[in-house]
Amino acid sequence: MGRAARIACAGLAALAFAGGTAKAATTAGDTAALQVALRERGLYAGAVDGIAGPGTSAAVRALQSSAGISVDGIAGPATRAALGWRGRPPLRTRPVVSGMRGWDVAAVQFLLARAGFPSGAFDGAAGPHFAAALLRFQASAGLVADGVAGPATLARLAGGPPGSALRLRAPVAAPRGDGFGPRAAGFHTGIDFPAPAGTPVTSAGAGCVTFAGWNDGYGMLVVLSLGGGVTTWYAHLSRIDLRPGACVGAGARVGAVGATGRATGPHLHFEVRVRDAAIDPGPLFG
């Protein structure tokens, strides 16, 4: 079946879910899409987190007031119309694919990030990074990797990220900085540990090196496979002390803290991924 036929079939399928998990995902995705649209208007300065807090409500009221809409803090049809293309169409009224833009695209961007597959800034425009993240999510979830966010993909996104029972040790002797989760109009996929350049970085668990080298965003990067689909990532290093293929125990020297790649200062960016999905490392530290 060709791509156009797959999209058409997905569009004819039922797009509503049953169950509290799916409804919660819908609410979070819709709230995130609203926050994205309000940020673009300069009315909302908080993180796009999918939580309808006081800041989101205040921004809606400000929009309604400026647009001459009844000020009730609820993003109904008139309020969403005032947001232009970022206020439509609703999530699940069409399959989302690369090249589209709108409210539903922003919602899927957020749900992908929450599931561990961020595609860059939440902006409501499905570009190449969106397409790549969607394909990676589908492959990780055991779905047909067709780049179409239809009912099956949205159902899996409603489940959130995978988990891990592993216990890890802290990879550097430094306090935690920025944590995992929403940050401004994007999503932070790990935990940052600010530390002086040259501070030793050690393995959080026993594993084998699958990558050791340069990555444009992460700078000097080491990736260790711990087995069971779990990998740990050590980014922005100033030096690398392991070679690809090396197997080490927990606490082995990985490298040293640096500020390589897209970094604003010396720190270790540490990630844990399960089947390629970024998860919160915090609960795994023993």
Phi and psi restraints in degrees (value plus and minus 20) as a CYANA .aco file:
   2 GLY   PHI     -94.0   -54.0
   2 GLY   PSI     150.4   190.4
   3 ARG   PHI     -81.2   -41.2
   3 ARG   PSI     -65.0   -25.0
   4 ALA   PHI     -81.9   -41.9
   4 ALA   PSI     -60.5   -20.5
   5 ALA   PHI     -86.0   -46.0
   5 ALA   PSI     -58.5   -18.5
   6 ARG   PHI     -83.4   -43.4
   6 ARG   PSI     -62.4   -22.4
   7 ILE   PHI     -83.4   -43.4
   7 ILE   PSI     -62.5   -22.5
   8 ALA   PHI     -82.8   -42.8
   8 ALA   PSI     -63.9   -23.9
   9 CYS   PHI     -83.4   -43.4
   9 CYS   PSI     -60.5   -20.5
  10 ALA   PHI     -83.9   -43.9
  10 ALA   PSI     -56.3   -16.3
  11 GLY   PHI     -88.8   -48.8
  11 GLY   PSI     -46.9    -6.9
  12 LEU   PHI    -103.5   -63.5
  12 LEU   PSI     -36.0     4.0
  13 ALA   PHI     -93.9   -53.9
  13 ALA   PSI     139.0   179.0
  14 ALA   PHI     -86.6   -46.6
  14 ALA   PSI     112.2   152.2
  15 LEU   PHI    -127.4   -87.4
  15 LEU   PSI     -10.4    29.6
  16 ALA   PHI    -122.0   -82.0
  16 ALA   PSI     125.1   165.1
  17 PHE   PHI    -128.9   -88.9
  17 PHE   PSI     142.8   182.8
  18 ALA   PHI    -133.4   -93.4
  18 ALA   PSI     134.1   174.1
  19 GLY   PHI      84.3   124.3
  19 GLY   PSI     132.2   172.2
  20 GLY   PHI     -86.6   -46.6
  20 GLY   PSI     -54.5   -14.5
  21 THR   PHI     -83.0   -43.0
  21 THR   PSI     -65.2   -25.2
  22 ALA   PHI     -85.2   -45.2
  22 ALA   PSI     -60.7   -20.7
  23 LYS   PHI     -84.3   -44.3
  23 LYS   PSI     -59.1   -19.1
  24 ALA   PHI     -84.5   -44.5
  24 ALA   PSI     -59.7   -19.7
  25 ALA   PHI     -84.9   -44.9
  25 ALA   PSI     -60.3   -20.3
  26 THR   PHI     -80.2   -40.2
  26 THR   PSI     -66.9   -26.9
  27 THR   PHI     -80.5   -40.5
  27 THR   PSI     -66.1   -26.1
  28 ALA   PHI     -83.9   -43.9
  28 ALA   PSI     -63.6   -23.6
  29 GLY   PHI     -84.2   -44.2
  29 GLY   PSI     -63.5   -23.5
  30 ASP   PHI     -85.1   -45.1
  30 ASP   PSI     -60.4   -20.4
  31 THR   PHI     -84.7   -44.7
  31 THR   PSI     -61.5   -21.5
  32 ALA   PHI     -82.5   -42.5
  32 ALA   PSI     -62.4   -22.4
  33 ALA   PHI     -81.7   -41.7
  33 ALA   PSI     -59.6   -19.6
  34 LEU   PHI     -82.7   -42.7
  34 LEU   PSI     -64.6   -24.6
  35 GLN   PHI     -83.2   -43.2
  35 GLN   PSI     -58.4   -18.4
  36 VAL   PHI     -80.9   -40.9
  36 VAL   PSI     -67.4   -27.4
  37 ALA   PHI     -84.0   -44.0
  37 ALA   PSI     -60.0   -20.0
  38 LEU   PHI     -89.4   -49.4
  38 LEU   PSI     -55.2   -15.2
  39 ARG   PHI     -83.0   -43.0
  39 ARG   PSI     -60.7   -20.7
  40 GLU   PHI     -84.1   -44.1
  40 GLU   PSI     -46.1    -6.1
  41 ARG   PHI    -106.2   -66.2
  41 ARG   PSI     -23.3    16.7
  42 GLY   PHI      55.6    95.6
  42 GLY   PSI      -0.1    39.9
  43 LEU   PHI    -121.3   -81.3
  43 LEU   PSI     -36.5     3.5
  44 TYR   PHI    -150.9  -110.9
  44 TYR   PSI     104.4   144.4
  45 ALA   PHI    -131.1   -91.1
  45 ALA   PSI     -20.6    19.4
  46 GLY   PHI     -99.8   -59.8
  46 GLY   PSI     159.4   199.4
  47 ALA   PHI     -93.0   -53.0
  47 ALA   PSI     126.8   166.8
  48 VAL   PHI     -99.3   -59.3
  48 VAL   PSI      74.1   114.1
  49 ASP   PHI    -138.9   -98.9
  49 ASP   PSI     -20.7    19.3
  50 GLY   PHI      53.4    93.4
  50 GLY   PSI      -5.4    34.6
  51 ILE   PHI    -133.7   -93.7
  51 ILE   PSI     102.5   142.5
  52 ALA   PHI    -102.6   -62.6
  52 ALA   PSI      58.9    98.9
  53 GLY   PHI    -114.4   -74.4
  53 GLY   PSI    -192.0  -152.0
  54 PRO   PHI     -79.4   -39.4
  54 PRO   PSI     -56.4   -16.4
  55 GLY   PHI     -84.3   -44.3
  55 GLY   PSI     -59.8   -19.8
  56 THR   PHI     -86.9   -46.9
  56 THR   PSI     -64.5   -24.5
  57 SER   PHI     -82.1   -42.1
  57 SER   PSI     -61.8   -21.8
  58 ALA   PHI     -84.1   -44.1
  58 ALA   PSI     -58.0   -18.0
  59 ALA   PHI     -87.2   -47.2
  59 ALA   PSI     -59.1   -19.1
  60 VAL   PHI     -82.6   -42.6
  60 VAL   PSI     -64.1   -24.1
  61 ARG   PHI     -82.6   -42.6
  61 ARG   PSI     -58.3   -18.3
  62 ALA   PHI     -85.2   -45.2
  62 ALA   PSI     -60.6   -20.6
  63 LEU   PHI     -83.3   -43.3
  63 LEU   PSI     -66.4   -26.4
  64 GLN   PHI     -80.8   -40.8
  64 GLN   PSI     -61.8   -21.8
  65 SER   PHI     -82.7   -42.7
  65 SER   PSI     -65.0   -25.0
  66 SER   PHI     -90.7   -50.7
  66 SER   PSI     -47.0    -7.0
  67 ALA   PHI    -112.6   -72.6
  67 ALA   PSI     -20.8    19.2
  68 GLY   PHI      51.3    91.3
  68 GLY   PSI       8.7    48.7
  69 ILE   PHI    -118.8   -78.8
  69 ILE   PSI     131.2   171.2
  70 SER   PHI     -72.9   -32.9
  70 SER   PSI     105.0   145.0
  71 VAL   PHI    -106.3   -66.3
  71 VAL   PSI      79.5   119.5
  72 ASP   PHI    -148.3  -108.3
  72 ASP   PSI     -21.8    18.2
  73 GLY   PHI      54.4    94.4
  73 GLY   PSI     -11.1    28.9
  74 ILE   PHI    -130.0   -90.0
  74 ILE   PSI     110.7   150.7
  75 ALA   PHI    -104.7   -64.7
  75 ALA   PSI      52.3    92.3
  76 GLY   PHI    -101.9   -61.9
  76 GLY   PSI    -192.5  -152.5
  77 PRO   PHI     -76.1   -36.1
  77 PRO   PSI     -63.1   -23.1
  78 ALA   PHI     -86.3   -46.3
  78 ALA   PSI     -60.2   -20.2
  79 THR   PHI     -85.9   -45.9
  79 THR   PSI     -62.9   -22.9
  80 ARG   PHI     -87.2   -47.2
  80 ARG   PSI     -53.6   -13.6
  81 ALA   PHI     -83.4   -43.4
  81 ALA   PSI     -54.4   -14.4
  82 ALA   PHI     -89.1   -49.1
  82 ALA   PSI     -36.1     3.9
  83 LEU   PHI    -105.4   -65.4
  83 LEU   PSI     -22.1    17.9
  84 GLY   PHI      50.1    90.1
  84 GLY   PSI    -164.6  -124.6
  85 TRP   PHI     -85.5   -45.5
  85 TRP   PSI     -42.5    -2.5
  86 ARG   PHI     -95.5   -55.5
  86 ARG   PSI     -27.9    12.1
  87 GLY   PHI    -119.4   -79.4
  87 GLY   PSI     -12.8    27.2
  88 ARG   PHI    -176.0  -136.0
  88 ARG   PSI     142.1   182.1
  89 PRO   PHI    -105.3   -65.3
  89 PRO   PSI     145.9   185.9
  90 PRO   PHI     -82.4   -42.4
  90 PRO   PSI     133.8   173.8
  91 LEU   PHI     -81.6   -41.6
  91 LEU   PSI     119.0   159.0
  92 ARG   PHI      58.5    98.5
  92 ARG   PSI     -11.7    28.3
  93 THR   PHI    -111.3   -71.3
  93 THR   PSI     -28.0    12.0
  94 ARG   PHI    -178.5  -138.5
  94 ARG   PSI     134.2   174.2
  95 PRO   PHI     -88.9   -48.9
  95 PRO   PSI     121.1   161.1
  96 VAL   PHI    -121.3   -81.3
  96 VAL   PSI     107.8   147.8
  97 VAL   PHI    -154.2  -114.2
  97 VAL   PSI     146.7   186.7
  98 SER   PHI     -77.5   -37.5
  98 SER   PSI     120.0   160.0
  99 GLY   PHI      81.3   121.3
  99 GLY   PSI     -36.0     4.0
 100 MET   PHI    -104.3   -64.3
 100 MET   PSI     146.7   186.7
 101 ARG   PHI    -167.2  -127.2
 101 ARG   PSI     136.7   176.7
 102 GLY   PHI     122.2   162.2
 102 GLY   PSI    -196.6  -156.6
 103 TRP   PHI     -76.2   -36.2
 103 TRP   PSI     -67.7   -27.7
 104 ASP   PHI     -85.9   -45.9
 104 ASP   PSI     -52.9   -12.9
 105 VAL   PHI     -83.9   -43.9
 105 VAL   PSI     -65.5   -25.5
 106 ALA   PHI     -80.7   -40.7
 106 ALA   PSI     -59.6   -19.6
 107 ALA   PHI     -83.3   -43.3
 107 ALA   PSI     -63.3   -23.3
 108 VAL   PHI     -88.6   -48.6
 108 VAL   PSI     -57.8   -17.8
 109 GLN   PHI     -75.2   -35.2
 109 GLN   PSI     -65.5   -25.5
 110 PHE   PHI     -86.0   -46.0
 110 PHE   PSI     -65.3   -25.3
 111 LEU   PHI     -84.9   -44.9
 111 LEU   PSI     -55.7   -15.7
 112 LEU   PHI     -83.8   -43.8
 112 LEU   PSI     -64.1   -24.1
 113 ALA   PHI     -83.4   -43.4
 113 ALA   PSI     -63.9   -23.9
 114 ARG   PHI     -81.6   -41.6
 114 ARG   PSI     -50.1   -10.1
 115 ALA   PHI    -104.3   -64.3
 115 ALA   PSI     -19.6    20.4
 116 GLY   PHI      81.3   121.3
 116 GLY   PSI      -8.1    31.9
 117 PHE   PHI    -150.4  -110.4
 117 PHE   PSI      45.9    85.9
 118 PRO   PHI     -86.8   -46.8
 118 PRO   PSI     131.4   171.4
 119 SER   PHI    -139.7   -99.7
 119 SER   PSI       2.0    42.0
 120 GLY   PHI      85.4   125.4
 120 GLY   PSI    -175.5  -135.5
 121 ALA   PHI     -87.1   -47.1
 121 ALA   PSI     121.7   161.7
 122 PHE   PHI     -94.9   -54.9
 122 PHE   PSI      92.3   132.3
 123 ASP   PHI    -158.5  -118.5
 123 ASP   PSI     -21.0    19.0
 124 GLY   PHI      58.0    98.0
 124 GLY   PSI     -10.2    29.8
 125 ALA   PHI    -140.5  -100.5
 125 ALA   PSI     101.8   141.8
 126 ALA   PHI    -108.3   -68.3
 126 ALA   PSI      72.1   112.1
 127 GLY   PHI    -118.2   -78.2
 127 GLY   PSI    -183.4  -143.4
 128 PRO   PHI     -80.2   -40.2
 128 PRO   PSI     -57.8   -17.8
 129 HIS   PHI     -87.0   -47.0
 129 HIS   PSI     -55.9   -15.9
 130 PHE   PHI     -82.3   -42.3
 130 PHE   PSI     -67.1   -27.1
 131 ALA   PHI     -79.8   -39.8
 131 ALA   PSI     -62.8   -22.8
 132 ALA   PHI     -85.6   -45.6
 132 ALA   PSI     -63.0   -23.0
 133 ALA   PHI     -84.4   -44.4
 133 ALA   PSI     -60.9   -20.9
 134 LEU   PHI     -83.1   -43.1
 134 LEU   PSI     -64.4   -24.4
 135 LEU   PHI     -83.0   -43.0
 135 LEU   PSI     -60.6   -20.6
 136 ARG   PHI     -84.9   -44.9
 136 ARG   PSI     -61.5   -21.5
 137 PHE   PHI     -83.0   -43.0
 137 PHE   PSI     -67.1   -27.1
 138 GLN   PHI     -80.3   -40.3
 138 GLN   PSI     -62.5   -22.5
 139 ALA   PHI     -84.1   -44.1
 139 ALA   PSI     -62.6   -22.6
 140 SER   PHI     -84.2   -44.2
 140 SER   PSI     -55.7   -15.7
 141 ALA   PHI    -104.8   -64.8
 141 ALA   PSI     -20.3    19.7
 142 GLY   PHI      57.1    97.1
 142 GLY   PSI       1.3    41.3
 143 LEU   PHI    -114.8   -74.8
 143 LEU   PSI     145.8   185.8
 144 VAL   PHI     -85.6   -45.6
 144 VAL   PSI     100.3   140.3
 145 ALA   PHI    -102.3   -62.3
 145 ALA   PSI      61.3   101.3
 146 ASP   PHI    -130.1   -90.1
 146 ASP   PSI     -20.4    19.6
 147 GLY   PHI      51.6    91.6
 147 GLY   PSI      -0.6    39.4
 148 VAL   PHI    -135.8   -95.8
 148 VAL   PSI      96.1   136.1
 149 ALA   PHI    -106.0   -66.0
 149 ALA   PSI      58.7    98.7
 150 GLY   PHI    -121.4   -81.4
 150 GLY   PSI    -181.6  -141.6
 151 PRO   PHI     -76.2   -36.2
 151 PRO   PSI     -64.7   -24.7
 152 ALA   PHI     -84.5   -44.5
 152 ALA   PSI     -62.7   -22.7
 153 THR   PHI     -86.7   -46.7
 153 THR   PSI     -63.6   -23.6
 154 LEU   PHI     -85.5   -45.5
 154 LEU   PSI     -53.8   -13.8
 155 ALA   PHI     -83.7   -43.7
 155 ALA   PSI     -61.5   -21.5
 156 ARG   PHI     -89.0   -49.0
 156 ARG   PSI     -57.6   -17.6
 157 LEU   PHI     -82.6   -42.6
 157 LEU   PSI     -48.5    -8.5
 158 ALA   PHI     -85.0   -45.0
 158 ALA   PSI     -41.0    -1.0
 159 GLY   PHI     -99.4   -59.4
 159 GLY   PSI     -32.0     8.0
 160 GLY   PHI      58.1    98.1
 160 GLY   PSI    -190.7  -150.7
 161 PRO   PHI     -98.0   -58.0
 161 PRO   PSI     139.5   179.5
 162 PRO   PHI     -91.9   -51.9
 162 PRO   PSI     152.3   192.3
 163 GLY   PHI    -143.9  -103.9
 163 GLY   PSI     157.7   197.7
 164 SER   PHI    -168.7  -128.7
 164 SER   PSI     121.9   161.9
 165 ALA   PHI    -114.7   -74.7
 165 ALA   PSI     -16.6    23.4
 166 LEU   PHI     -82.4   -42.4
 166 LEU   PSI     128.6   168.6
 167 ARG   PHI    -132.0   -92.0
 167 ARG   PSI     110.9   150.9
 168 LEU   PHI    -139.7   -99.7
 168 LEU   PSI     138.4   178.4
 169 ARG   PHI    -121.7   -81.7
 169 ARG   PSI     133.5   173.5
 170 ALA   PHI     -81.0   -41.0
 170 ALA   PSI     114.6   154.6
 171 PRO   PHI    -101.8   -61.8
 171 PRO   PSI     -27.8    12.2
 172 VAL   PHI    -175.4  -135.4
 172 VAL   PSI     127.0   167.0
 173 ALA   PHI    -103.8   -63.8
 173 ALA   PSI      60.9   100.9
 174 ALA   PHI    -177.9  -137.9
 174 ALA   PSI     134.3   174.3
 175 PRO   PHI     -91.0   -51.0
 175 PRO   PSI     136.8   176.8
 176 ARG   PHI     -96.5   -56.5
 176 ARG   PSI     123.4   163.4
 177 GLY   PHI    -129.1   -89.1
 177 GLY   PSI    -144.3  -104.3
 178 ASP   PHI     -79.8   -39.8
 178 ASP   PSI     115.0   155.0
 179 GLY   PHI    -116.9   -76.9
 179 GLY   PSI    -195.9  -155.9
 180 PHE   PHI     -98.2   -58.2
 180 PHE   PSI     117.7   157.7
 181 GLY   PHI     109.9   149.9
 181 GLY   PSI    -189.3  -149.3
 182 PRO   PHI     -78.2   -38.2
 182 PRO   PSI     119.5   159.5
 183 ARG   PHI    -166.3  -126.3
 183 ARG   PSI      92.8   132.8
 184 ALA   PHI      35.4    75.4
 184 ALA   PSI    -143.5  -103.5
 185 ALA   PHI    -121.2   -81.2
 185 ALA   PSI       5.9    45.9
 186 GLY   PHI    -162.6  -122.6
 186 GLY   PSI    -180.3  -140.3
 187 PHE   PHI    -161.3  -121.3
 187 PHE   PSI     107.9   147.9
 188 HIS   PHI    -112.5   -72.5
 188 HIS   PSI     100.2   140.2
 189 THR   PHI    -111.6   -71.6
 189 THR   PSI     -10.5    29.5
 190 GLY   PHI    -175.9  -135.9
 190 GLY   PSI    -179.3  -139.3
 191 ILE   PHI    -140.1  -100.1
 191 ILE   PSI     114.1   154.1
 192 ASP   PHI    -115.5   -75.5
 192 ASP   PSI     120.3   160.3
 193 PHE   PHI    -142.2  -102.2
 193 PHE   PSI      74.2   114.2
 194 PRO   PHI     -83.4   -43.4
 194 PRO   PSI     111.3   151.3
 195 ALA   PHI    -179.7  -139.7
 195 ALA   PSI     136.6   176.6
 196 PRO   PHI     -80.7   -40.7
 196 PRO   PSI     126.2   166.2
 197 ALA   PHI     -76.4   -36.4
 197 ALA   PSI     116.4   156.4
 198 GLY   PHI      76.4   116.4
 198 GLY   PSI     -31.0     9.0
 199 THR   PHI     -79.6   -39.6
 199 THR   PSI     112.2   152.2
 200 PRO   PHI     -81.8   -41.8
 200 PRO   PSI     119.9   159.9
 201 VAL   PHI    -134.9   -94.9
 201 VAL   PSI     110.3   150.3
 202 THR   PHI    -142.9  -102.9
 202 THR   PSI     140.5   180.5
 203 SER   PHI     -88.7   -48.7
 203 SER   PSI     115.1   155.1
 204 ALA   PHI     -97.7   -57.7
 204 ALA   PSI     -35.8     4.2
 205 GLY   PHI    -183.5  -143.5
 205 GLY   PSI     148.3   188.3
 206 ALA   PHI     -92.3   -52.3
 206 ALA   PSI     115.0   155.0
 207 GLY   PHI    -193.5  -153.5
 207 GLY   PSI    -195.4  -155.4
 208 CYS   PHI    -141.1  -101.1
 208 CYS   PSI     123.4   163.4
 209 VAL   PHI     -96.1   -56.1
 209 VAL   PSI     101.0   141.0
 210 THR   PHI    -122.2   -82.2
 210 THR   PSI     -37.9     2.1
 211 PHE   PHI    -173.0  -133.0
 211 PHE   PSI     117.0   157.0
 212 ALA   PHI    -170.5  -130.5
 212 ALA   PSI      84.5   124.5
 213 GLY   PHI     151.1   191.1
 213 GLY   PSI    -172.4  -132.4
 214 TRP   PHI    -118.2   -78.2
 214 TRP   PSI     114.8   154.8
 215 ASN   PHI    -151.2  -111.2
 215 ASN   PSI     111.9   151.9
 216 ASP   PHI     -72.9   -32.9
 216 ASP   PSI     -68.7   -28.7
 217 GLY   PHI     -97.0   -57.0
 217 GLY   PSI     -63.0   -23.0
 218 TYR   PHI    -105.9   -65.9
 218 TYR   PSI     -28.6    11.4
 219 GLY   PHI      48.6    88.6
 219 GLY   PSI    -158.6  -118.6
 220 MET   PHI     -95.2   -55.2
 220 MET   PSI     100.3   140.3
 221 LEU   PHI    -151.7  -111.7
 221 LEU   PSI     120.9   160.9
 222 VAL   PHI    -144.1  -104.1
 222 VAL   PSI     113.3   153.3
 223 VAL   PHI    -140.4  -100.4
 223 VAL   PSI     105.9   145.9
 224 LEU   PHI    -131.0   -91.0
 224 LEU   PSI     112.4   152.4
 225 SER   PHI    -112.0   -72.0
 225 SER   PSI     103.6   143.6
 226 LEU   PHI    -118.6   -78.6
 226 LEU   PSI     -19.0    21.0
 227 GLY   PHI      72.0   112.0
 227 GLY   PSI     140.8   180.8
 228 GLY   PHI      46.0    86.0
 228 GLY   PSI       3.0    43.0
 229 GLY   PHI      61.5   101.5
 229 GLY   PSI     -12.3    27.7
 230 VAL   PHI    -119.4   -79.4
 230 VAL   PSI     111.0   151.0
 231 THR   PHI    -147.7  -107.7
 231 THR   PSI     130.0   170.0
 232 THR   PHI    -137.0   -97.0
 232 THR   PSI     119.8   159.8
 233 TRP   PHI    -140.0  -100.0
 233 TRP   PSI     113.6   153.6
 234 TYR   PHI    -144.3  -104.3
 234 TYR   PSI      88.6   128.6
 235 ALA   PHI    -138.5   -98.5
 235 ALA   PSI     143.4   183.4
 236 HIS   PHI      46.9    86.9
 236 HIS   PSI       6.7    46.7
 237 LEU   PHI     -87.6   -47.6
 237 LEU   PSI     133.5   173.5
 238 SER   PHI    -112.4   -72.4
 238 SER   PSI     -39.1     0.9
 239 ARG   PHI    -174.8  -134.8
 239 ARG   PSI     136.4   176.4
 240 ILE   PHI    -140.3  -100.3
 240 ILE   PSI     111.0   151.0
 241 ASP   PHI    -131.2   -91.2
 241 ASP   PSI     -11.9    28.1
 242 LEU   PHI    -146.7  -106.7
 242 LEU   PSI     134.0   174.0
 243 ARG   PHI    -131.0   -91.0
 243 ARG   PSI     132.4   172.4
 244 PRO   PHI     -74.9   -34.9
 244 PRO   PSI     115.7   155.7
 245 GLY   PHI      75.4   115.4
 245 GLY   PSI     -37.4     2.6
 246 ALA   PHI     -89.1   -49.1
 246 ALA   PSI     120.3   160.3
 247 CYS   PHI    -134.6   -94.6
 247 CYS   PSI     111.5   151.5
 248 VAL   PHI    -154.4  -114.4
 248 VAL   PSI     143.5   183.5
 249 GLY   PHI    -111.9   -71.9
 249 GLY   PSI     152.3   192.3
 250 ALA   PHI     -81.6   -41.6
 250 ALA   PSI     116.4   156.4
 251 GLY   PHI      71.6   111.6
 251 GLY   PSI     -20.4    19.6
 252 ALA   PHI     -91.5   -51.5
 252 ALA   PSI     129.2   169.2
 253 ARG   PHI     -88.1   -48.1
 253 ARG   PSI     104.7   144.7
 254 VAL   PHI    -119.3   -79.3
 254 VAL   PSI     -61.2   -21.2
 255 GLY   PHI     153.7   193.7
 255 GLY   PSI    -168.7  -128.7
 256 ALA   PHI    -159.7  -119.7
 256 ALA   PSI     128.8   168.8
 257 VAL   PHI     -79.4   -39.4
 257 VAL   PSI     120.7   160.7
 258 GLY   PHI    -170.2  -130.2
 258 GLY   PSI    -179.0  -139.0
 259 ALA   PHI    -162.3  -122.3
 259 ALA   PSI      17.7    57.7
 260 THR   PHI    -101.3   -61.3
 260 THR   PSI     141.0   181.0
 261 GLY   PHI      54.0    94.0
 261 GLY   PSI    -171.1  -131.1
 262 ARG   PHI    -107.2   -67.2
 262 ARG   PSI      64.2   104.2
 263 ALA   PHI    -154.5  -114.5
 263 ALA   PSI     122.3   162.3
 264 THR   PHI    -113.2   -73.2
 264 THR   PSI     -26.6    13.4
 265 GLY   PHI    -199.3  -159.3
 265 GLY   PSI     150.9   190.9
 266 PRO   PHI     -82.9   -42.9
 266 PRO   PSI     105.3   145.3
 267 HIS   PHI    -190.8  -150.8
 267 HIS   PSI     140.2   180.2
 268 LEU   PHI    -118.3   -78.3
 268 LEU   PSI     105.1   145.1
 269 HIS   PHI    -117.5   -77.5
 269 HIS   PSI      97.7   137.7
 270 PHE   PHI    -135.6   -95.6
 270 PHE   PSI     108.4   148.4
 271 GLU   PHI    -144.2  -104.2
 271 GLU   PSI     132.9   172.9
 272 VAL   PHI    -144.5  -104.5
 272 VAL   PSI     110.5   150.5
 273 ARG   PHI    -143.8  -103.8
 273 ARG   PSI     119.4   159.4
 274 VAL   PHI    -138.9   -98.9
 274 VAL   PSI      96.2   136.2
 275 ARG   PHI      31.1    71.1
 275 ARG   PSI      22.6    62.6
 276 ASP   PHI      58.9    98.9
 276 ASP   PSI     -24.3    15.7
 277 ALA   PHI    -111.0   -71.0
 277 ALA   PSI     107.6   147.6
 278 ALA   PHI     -92.0   -52.0
 278 ALA   PSI     109.8   149.8
 279 ILE   PHI    -143.1  -103.1
 279 ILE   PSI     146.1   186.1
 280 ASP   PHI     -91.6   -51.6
 280 ASP   PSI      96.6   136.6
 281 PRO   PHI     -92.0   -52.0
 281 PRO   PSI     -41.8    -1.8
 282 GLY   PHI     -71.0   -31.0
 282 GLY   PSI     -70.4   -30.4
 283 PRO   PHI     -87.3   -47.3
 283 PRO   PSI     -29.8    10.2
 284 LEU   PHI    -110.5   -70.5
 284 LEU   PSI     -32.7     7.3
 285 PHE   PHI     -93.5   -53.5
 285 PHE   PSI     106.5   146.5
